[in-house]
Amino acid sequence: MLFAVSAPNFCISYPRSPNFTHFLRRHSVPTRLCIRASLLENNNGAKMEYTPWLIVGLGNPGNKYHGTRHNVGFEMIDSISRAEGIVMNTIQSKALIGIGSIGEVPILLAKPQAYMNYSGEAVGPLAAHYQVPLRHILLVYDDMSLPNGVLRLQPKGGHGHHNGVRSVMGHLDGCRGFPRLCIGIGNPPGTMDLKAFLLQKFSSVERQQLSGQIDAGLEQGVEAVRSLMLHGFNQRINTFNLGQKYKYHKV
């Protein structure tokens, strides 16, 4: 059993798409949501309701993989956890999870504890149990098509040959309409083996706080996630993506 943040209870409602309704029925999901957060009253004295977010970072469990390129999704979850004061100390549905909020918006952070290729075994049941709609499942993962530390936040997309994303889509009945935050890790140099590259740790230069590409990217990612939770996909996100695209270009 999970415990939410201590606050007055409220019921969170949301519109269900036909595909996701079928998904919930197939997994025999209860009809009420467990995540609750404190909410302020609006000017009319009515309680404001927020749809929760499930934020999932992809990676491989265990110290062996800590700090590797393929685990940068885990690192983003850790960064959000530290920034928002959310404790990750509960195992549920094959994932390490933590419950908290960004502003007034309730969030569930998750790091699947199955290996990368089986990430969907955690994401599918968590989304079903907490009745999180597809549009509020944010998947965070590494992307070789982007340079080191360059981020891209999108409302939907394909799996891009990423096995972790492919697994998640498979456990969401093939649906692809969920947001994703892609973190660039660059391409393997020369003829380096792809698997060896993905399981390689970032260099100390890439890790440097001020000039390092990865650490700077993680900080920027936390701010982008905050903006998404509070304001949705708006012009701020478009500006963020544009800035990321050209942040290493010298004028």
C-alpha positions in Angstrom: 0.0 0.0 0.0 1.3 3.5 -0.9 0.9 6.6 1.1 0.5 10.0 -0.6 1.6 13.4 0.7 -0.2 14.5 3.8 -3.0 16.8 2.8 -6.8 17.2 2.5 -8.2 14.5 0.2 -9.8 15.1 -3.1 -10.9 13.0 -6.1 -9.0 13.4 -9.4 -11.1 13.1 -12.5 -10.1 13.0 -16.2 -11.5 12.2 -19.6 -10.7 8.7 -20.8 -9.8 7.9 -24.4 -11.4 4.7 -25.9 -8.0 3.0 -26.2 -7.0 3.7 -22.6 -10.5 2.7 -21.3 -10.0 -0.6 -22.9 -6.5 -0.9 -21.3 -7.9 -0.2 -17.9 -10.7 -2.7 -18.3 -8.2 -5.4 -19.5 -6.1 -4.9 -16.3 -9.2 -4.9 -14.0 -8.3 -1.5 -12.6 -10.3 0.0 -9.6 -12.3 3.1 -10.4 -10.9 5.5 -7.9 -7.4 7.0 -7.8 -5.1 6.7 -4.8 -2.9 9.7 -5.3 -4.1 12.7 -3.3 -2.6 16.2 -2.8 -3.5 19.4 -1.0 -5.3 21.9 -3.3 -6.2 25.5 -2.8 -9.7 26.8 -3.4 -10.2 29.1 -6.4 -11.8 32.6 -6.3 -15.3 31.0 -6.3 -14.5 28.8 -3.3 -14.6 25.6 -5.3 -11.9 22.9 -4.9 -9.5 22.8 -7.9 -8.7 19.3 -9.2 -5.6 18.2 -11.0 -4.9 15.1 -13.0 -1.8 13.3 -11.6 1.4 12.7 -13.7 3.4 9.5 -13.8 7.0 10.3 -14.6 9.1 7.3 -15.5 12.8 7.2 -16.1 14.2 4.3 -18.1 17.4 2.5 -17.1 18.9 -0.7 -15.7 18.9 -1.5 -12.0 22.0 -2.1 -9.9 25.3 -0.3 -9.1 26.9 -1.9 -12.2 24.9 0.4 -14.5 24.9 3.6 -12.4 26.2 6.5 -14.3 26.1 4.8 -17.7 24.6 6.5 -20.8 21.7 4.1 -21.0 20.7 5.1 -17.4 20.4 8.8 -17.9 16.6 8.4 -17.5 17.2 7.2 -14.0 19.4 10.2 -13.3 16.7 12.6 -14.4 14.3 11.0 -11.9 16.9 11.3 -9.2 17.3 15.0 -10.1 13.6 15.6 -9.9 13.4 13.7 -6.7 16.1 15.8 -5.1 14.7 19.1 -6.4 11.2 18.5 -5.2 12.0 16.6 -2.0 10.3 13.4 -3.1 11.6 10.3 -1.3 12.0 7.2 -3.5 11.7 4.3 -1.1 8.7 2.1 -2.1 8.6 -0.9 -4.5 5.4 -1.4 -6.4 4.8 -3.2 -9.8 8.5 -3.9 -10.3 9.4 -0.2 -9.9 11.0 2.0 -7.3 8.5 4.8 -6.7 8.0 8.1 -4.9 4.9 10.2 -4.5 4.9 14.0 -4.2 3.9 17.1 -6.1 5.2 19.9 -8.3 3.4 22.9 -7.1 -0.2 21.7 -6.7 0.1 18.9 -9.2 0.4 15.4 -7.8 3.2 13.3 -9.4 4.4 9.7 -9.1 8.1 9.2 -9.9 9.1 5.7 -11.0 12.3 3.8 -11.9 11.5 0.3 -13.3 13.5 -2.4 -11.6 13.3 -4.9 -14.4 16.0 -4.5 -17.1 15.6 -1.9 -19.8 14.0 -4.2 -22.3 11.2 -5.1 -19.9 10.4 -1.6 -18.6 6.8 -1.9 -19.7 6.2 -4.5 -17.1 6.3 -1.7 -14.5 4.8 1.2 -16.5 1.7 -0.6 -17.7 0.5 -1.8 -14.2 1.4 1.5 -12.5 -0.5 3.6 -15.1 -3.5 1.2 -14.8 -3.5 1.0 -11.0 -3.3 4.8 -10.5 -5.6 5.4 -13.6 -3.1 7.9 -15.1 -4.2 8.9 -18.7 -1.8 8.4 -21.5 -1.3 12.2 -21.9 0.0 12.3 -18.4 2.6 9.5 -18.6 6.0 11.2 -19.1 8.7 8.8 -20.2 12.3 9.9 -19.8 15.1 8.1 -21.7 18.4 8.4 -23.6 18.5 9.3 -27.2 21.5 8.7 -29.5 20.0 11.0 -32.2 20.7 14.0 -30.0 24.1 15.4 -29.0 25.3 15.0 -25.4 23.1 16.9 -23.0 20.6 18.2 -25.6 17.0 17.6 -24.5 13.8 17.3 -26.4 10.3 17.3 -24.9 7.5 16.0 -27.1 3.8 15.2 -26.6 4.0 11.8 -28.4 6.1 9.8 -30.8 7.4 6.3 -31.8 9.9 4.1 -30.1 12.8 5.2 -32.3 14.3 1.6 -32.0 14.7 2.1 -28.3 13.9 -1.2 -26.7 12.8 0.3 -23.4 10.3 2.6 -25.1 9.2 -0.3 -27.3 8.4 -2.4 -24.2 6.4 0.5 -22.6 4.3 0.9 -25.8 3.7 -2.8 -25.9 2.3 -2.7 -22.3 0.1 0.3 -23.2 -1.7 -1.7 -25.9 0.6 -0.2 -28.6 -0.4 3.4 -27.8 2.1 6.1 -28.6 0.3 9.2 -27.5 2.2 9.7 -24.3 4.8 12.5 -23.7 8.5 11.8 -23.6 11.6 13.7 -22.5 14.6 12.6 -24.6 18.1 13.2 -23.3 20.9 13.2 -25.9 23.9 10.9 -25.3 25.5 11.2 -28.8 26.6 8.5 -31.1 29.3 5.8 -30.6 32.7 7.0 -31.8 34.2 5.2 -34.8 33.4 1.5 -34.9 32.7 1.2 -31.2 30.1 -1.5 -30.4 26.6 0.0 -29.7 26.0 -2.0 -26.5 29.4 -1.1 -25.1 28.7 2.6 -25.8 25.3 2.5 -24.1 26.8 0.8 -21.0 29.8 3.2 -20.9 29.9 5.7 -18.0 30.0 9.4 -18.8 33.5 11.0 -18.7 34.5 13.4 -16.0 34.4 16.2 -18.5 30.8 15.4 -19.4 30.0 15.4 -15.7 31.5 18.8 -14.7 28.8 20.9 -13.1 29.5 24.2 -14.9 30.7 23.2 -18.3 29.6 19.5 -18.4 27.0 18.8 -20.9 25.1 16.0 -19.1 24.8 17.6 -15.6 23.7 20.9 -17.2 21.2 19.0 -19.3 19.8 17.3 -16.2 19.3 20.7 -14.5 17.5 22.1 -17.5 15.4 19.0 -17.7 14.1 19.5 -14.2 13.0 23.0 -15.1 11.3 21.7 -18.3 9.4 19.1 -16.3 8.2 21.7 -13.8 7.0 23.8 -16.7 5.2 20.9 -18.3 3.5 19.8 -15.0 2.3 23.4 -14.3 1.5 24.7 -17.7 1.3 21.8 -20.1 2.6 21.8 -23.7 2.6 25.6 -24.5 4.9 28.2 -26.0 7.4 27.7 -23.1 8.0 24.1 -24.2 8.4 25.2 -27.8 10.9 27.8 -26.7 12.7 25.2 -24.5 13.0 22.8 -27.5 14.3 25.5 -29.8 16.9 26.6 -27.2 18.0 23.0 -26.7 18.4 22.5 -30.5 20.8 25.4 -30.9 22.4 25.7 -27.4 25.8 24.5 -28.6 25.7 26.5 -31.8 28.0 29.5 -31.8 26.7 32.7 -33.4 
